Each structure stands twice: as C-alpha cells, then as structure tokens.
Amino acid sequence: MQREEILHIFPDFMRPRWEKVAERADRLQEIRLRVNQPVTVLMNNRERFLSVRGELTDDISHAVCSDEKELEAVLTHLCHYSIYAFADEIRQGFMTIRGGHRIGLSGQVILEEQERIRNIKYIRYLNIRIAHEVKGVSDKALPYLYRQGEVLNTLIISPPGCGKTTMLRDLVRNFSGGNAYGKGKNVGLVDERSEIAGSCLGIPQNDIGIRTDVMDACPKREGMMMLIRSMAPDILAVDELGSTEDVEAMHRAIQCGCKMLATIHGFSLEEVGRKSYMKGVMEEQLFDRYLLLGKQNNKCIVMGIYDREWKLCSNLQESCY
C-alpha cells in the first residue's frame, strides 16, 4: 500500500523515475526536492542521490536535479490542481496527504499587517517526510504509566530523531483503546503539525485509537482549551512543549481534571529542567513519569522511565524500534 502512496505523490509523468525508490518504501524516510539542486533521498538514516534512471547513488555527478517546472507540477498535483483550496496549509508551511505523509514547503513569504504570514509563493523547496506507523512500541512501558488503572501524567523526553512522535502516537492508541493495565479513555489530541494522527481532510491516517478526538493543525494552547470545552477528554496529548504559553495551558488542563501526555526535546531530565519555561513544571513535579528516549546501534530505544522525583523506575534498553 505504501508503495502506491509514494508514487501518487508525483504526477504521472514523474512516476517511472520513482518506481525503484517506492519499492523500498518501508525504509524510506525523506525525499527532498530543491530547485536546480540534486534530488536527495534519506533511507535507513543514509542520504543518497536519485539518478536519472531512478536508482540511488552516492555519486553526485549522476544525480538528477529538480527544476522549477517539476516542483510546480508536484505541488499542483498534491493540491489536486487547485492550489487556492490549500491556501491555509501552504500558509503554515506544510500539508499532510493520504497515508499521513507530510510535505514541508519553503519559498518566498508574503506578509500582511502585524507581520503575519499571508501566503508563500515561489515554492521552490519540498521536504517529503514519509510516515511510518509502528504499533506496539509503547507496550513495554505501559505497566509503569498506570496506577490502579488510571493513567499517570507522562512526559516523553527525546533528542531529535529518536522516536518521540512514534512513541506518543502509540501511547495515544493504547490509552484510547484500553489495555491490560487500564480501560480505554477519551483522549483529546492536539495535533499541531498533523504528524501524530496524520489527518488528511480531517480523517486520521494513523491508528490513534477508538476514543480519540483530534484538533488538527491547531496551536497547542488554543487546542487544549477547545478540546476541554467541547470533547471532555480524560487525557490530553500534545507534541513538543516549547513555550511558556504551552505550559500555562497544560496547567489549566490539569486543573480541569485531565491527565497529560506530552513530549519535549531534550537529552536528559536535567537539560529539560534548565529550560526557562519548564523549571516550574519540574519543581512542582507536575509529571508522574518521564520516558527518556535515545539511540543505540542506530535504533530508537527507551533509555529509562523515571518517577516524579527523577528516580529510575525501569531501564527498558532492550525495547528497540
């Protein structure tokens, strides 16, 4: 199925060039198209170039380059030949397509009053990020995230590229569907970058559980309050805490009786605790559990699970994905 999804990213006349890459869709991570530059493909964490014959090569002299017409053709195709219908997505700098794959867009920004972005024109750079849903990666962590059948406030800490969004997505699925440690709960998911549910036209492309309600492409602070008012979630899930406003909204959500599931960039608990907007959170012990992710032998692993006092509850380094 993913092979066809990869091919359908491109208009008909370009698909023969991508046949061989699409055959390896299970290992494909990124495709980058830049105007007048070689096409690069990230596969198995290794960057290579696309040749005219559709093969991957390390020799840049054999690489095919993208020109303006090809980039415009890909974008027009992705927008179903109506770019105006996708103006909101383009303004945000990305769009999510069937399969949950995300297309990053870059070009000349048009500003309106108060320096808000009105549109992006002359889009000359595309970053096609291939979605890979991995179910079961959170299973071994589940026993440490419940107390007497209730979900504990949990923060996932991870450096870039170590699987925090994959872990978050699978926890949402497990909390929503229920498991051996607790019954299914109503989960409100604020999917600011459309990466967790991978919604396309409002429909999640990833399995996020039967009791999950999604606020897609919405800022975290607004989305949390909207979900509390409208959907009465038991658990709120958000990706990438990054500001004082995010933390304040999280505080309000907990005061409303919601459990929190969140992620943040970081290499350690100590580093996260030094972030200005997180100092109060760590001092108040707002989270009951911390999942620290990392990499070992080029695989994402759970480095450890810690309690609210930063004491190690479990070392799950055998849990690779």
Salt bridges, closest charged atoms under 4 A:
GLU4 OE2 - ARG3 NH1 2.24
GLU5 OE1 - HIS101 NE2 2.87
ASP12 OD1 - ARG15 NH1 2.88
GLU19 OE1 - ARG3 NH2 2.58
GLU23 OE2 - ARG3 NE 2.76
ASP26 OD1 - ARG27 NE 3.84
GLU30 OE1 - ARG32 NE 3.13
GLU55 OE2 - LYS20 NZ 3.02
ASP58 OD2 - ARG46 NH2 2.57
ASP58 OD1 - ARG48 NE 3.35
ASP59 OD2 - HIS62 ND1 3.75
GLU68 OE1 - ARG124 NH2 3.65
GLU70 OE2 - ARG17 NH2 3.18
GLU72 OE2 - ARG124 NH2 3.35
ASP88 OD1 - ARG91 NH1 2.71
GLU150 OE2 - LYS185 NZ 3.33
ASP170 OD1 - ARG173 NH2 2.84
GLU192 OE1 - LYS220 NZ 2.56
GLU195 OE2 - ARG102 NH1 3.35
GLU195 OE2 - ARG129 NH1 3.14
ASP207 OD2 - LYS135 NZ 2.91
GLU222 OE2 - ARG221 NE 3.74
ASP239 OD1 - LYS164 NZ 3.42
GLU240 OE2 - LYS164 NZ 2.86
GLU240 OE1 - ARG193 NH1 3.39
GLU240 OE2 - HIS265 NE2 3.69
ASP246 OD2 - LYS220 NZ 3.81
GLU284 OE1 - HIS251 NE2 3.87
ASP288 OD1 - ARG308 NH1 3.35
GLU309 OE1 - LYS311 NZ 3.52
